[in-house]
Amino acid sequence: MALVALRRSLCRLPDFRVRRAVTLRRRLGSPVASRRPRAPPPGPLRVGLHRAYGHRFLSEDGSALGPAGEPHCPGLGPWDGAGGSREGEDGPVPPRAPGEEQVHLRTLDGLASAEDVLAFVNALDPLPDSVAARALERLGEVGGRGGGPGSPATWPPCSASLMAALRTLVLLRADPRGSLLGRLLAECLRRLAGGDLRVRELCVLGESLLALRGPGCEALTRVLQQLQGADEADWGPDDVVAVYGVLQACPEQAGLQQGLLARLARVALPLVPQLGPASVSRLLAALAGLDQAQARPLLCRLARHAVRLVPHFTAPELGRVLDALAHFGHHDRVFTHALERHAAGLGTGLAPEVGSSVAEFCGRELLLSRPVLDAVAGTLVGRLEEFSPAQISKVIEAFGKLNYVPPNAAALFAKLETRLWAQLNSFPPKALLKLLHSCSLIEYHPVNFMPKVFSPFFLQRLQGEESCLDRVSLAQLTQLFLSSVLECPFYKGPKLLPKYRVKSFLTPCCSLESPVDFRLYKSVMLGLIDLLGARLYFASKVLTPYCYTLDVEIKLDEGGFVLPASVDEDVYKRVALCIDGPQRFCSNGRHLLGKEAIKQRHLQLLGYRVVQVPYYEVELLRSRLQVVEYLQRKLFSQDTAACW
């Protein structure tokens, strides 16, 4: 306990606090300073981010676009913190007499053994900062006496104190070549070889070895072997989290320790209710990092326990929880409802990191949670200056993917355009392209930025060091160009060069279209054969000249009669049948995804009659005859002149 108290006191030292604060600030990302936006260049293209299709335009002269407001800084909440440690907060330290610390320092200088130093430190409660620092120095001085470095006579019999001292030196970034750290490590390894260390001590030693020698350390393998043979009754919640953390940091060791991983999952299951927010976050992150899909019972119990901890997670902790749940594709409605309640309660008080993490989670899981997304959109409008370019891109990308238009869309996109004009070069090229493409998905077309995106200079930046642009970027550029032609006819700026255009949006990976659901397609195809009389009257999986792939295409002549699919003459109307399976909708409802909504919009503007056949309507049909009657109503309703 002496070294535990010593470590807690050292964490209160000014230098230690500053170093830690700097580290956390770098990890979380400092908020972007509020700047006066640069006035946008005048010209006829000043139409802004707007909904061309929905006829909701901003003024062409940009008069509605004022400078960004002052950043809104509400009081710090549970999700606004920098993710600092919760443990070790001992409350206010009572004042001491002016000369009392000097007495303790003189007493420390007179102690001649490590045991005496540790016993003296253990008797002080609380431990003054200057005494803690001097105690660590004194341990280094007395550790080399009597028997030489590493001699058992120089160290106390308590292994826990030695491990705590080793971890304290590691946290303080002591010189690995220093005499004190070297002697401490040698003594710890000697006791490891003797097999006398308990589970907690093995965990601390494993973490220290990772920091000092890296994942390829042979001593780390011995630590894991001894942990695998430890009695399960000795395992505590902190031990389980620590071992998972060690294995996560050295995946090559984890691959050889499948028995230990299986045992850990079994031991951790009953300990979940004892875990706090930080431990739940670390454990979920470790499970995701180790890809422990077989530990599904542990994952489910952690997700249920996390429901009660949602208000208490810091921003980084919540981000790790959401990343882990998304990694395993774990859908927990109770957790989602808790997230919605808390996000709605915080309103615009969401921290930028939390807002971007939650939006990214909803986008990856295709989860249209309006309370959460409304809160994120409100935060983005009120505190846009505090969001980094990457965080802004994550939020807008989620909006586009989910086909979600926030209630404050006009104010949001006006402020977003102002921010882009002021700091366009601070956005990474790919992040900027994703952001602008996502705006177009929800009909807020970035007309003012299309000349920059289609320029050779930006395309060269986008390509970077690669020999050519990746397929996803080319597809996004092509769809953005198609939107400028079809939905923004007033755009007269530069066009995207043909060499940067793709021929199809449907690709095996990262496609801008969803492939047709085979089971649903088969059911509809059989109904069409019965309805039209033969397979030759419709074509399937038709690639149009406009990059979109039609699930089913039916051709009609001027009289409304169905033509064979192979006929190209006398075609008066083309019917695009969209057979929309569950993967084309949000996971929690019947809201069409952004990439499918823009496809149907573009097909209509290209002259197709789009007929949607959603899965939730077809699933209600119980017989083949009902499917035929359903398709007849869809294709040949009373208000059309089509015949078959």
Secondary structure, 3 states (H helix, E strand, C coil): CHHHHHHHHHCCCHHHHHHHHHHHHHHHCCCCCCCCCCCCCCCCCCCCEEECCCCECCCCCCCCCCCCCCCCCCCCCCCCCCCCCCCCCCCCCCCCCCCHHHHHHHHHHHCCCHHHHHHHHHHCCCCCHHHHHHHHHHHHHHCCCCCCCCCHHHCCCCHHHHHHHHHHHHHCCCCCCCHHHHHHHHHHHHHHHHCCCCHHHHHHHHHHHHHHHCCCCHHHHHHHHHHHCCCHHHCCHHHHHHHHHHHHHCHHHHHCCHHHHHHHHHHHHHHHHHCCHHHHHHHHHHHHHCCCHHHHHHHHHHHHHHHHHHHHCCHHHHHHHHHHHHHCCCCCHHHHHHHHHHHHHHHHHCCHHHHHHHHHHHHHCCCCCHHHHHHHHHHHHHCHHHCCHHHHHHHHHHHHHHCCCCCCHHHHHHHHHHHHHHHHHHCCHHHHHHHHHHHHHCCCEEHHHHHHHCCHHHHHHHHCCCCCCCHHHHHHHHHHHHHHHHCCCCCCCCCCCHHHCCCCCCCCCCCCCCCCCHHHHHHHHHHHHHHHCCHHHCEEEEECCCCCEEEEEEEECCCCEEECCCCCCCCCEEEEEEEECHHHECCCCCCECHHHHHHHHHHHHCCCEEEEEEHHHHCCCCCHHHHHHHHHHHHCCCCCCCEC
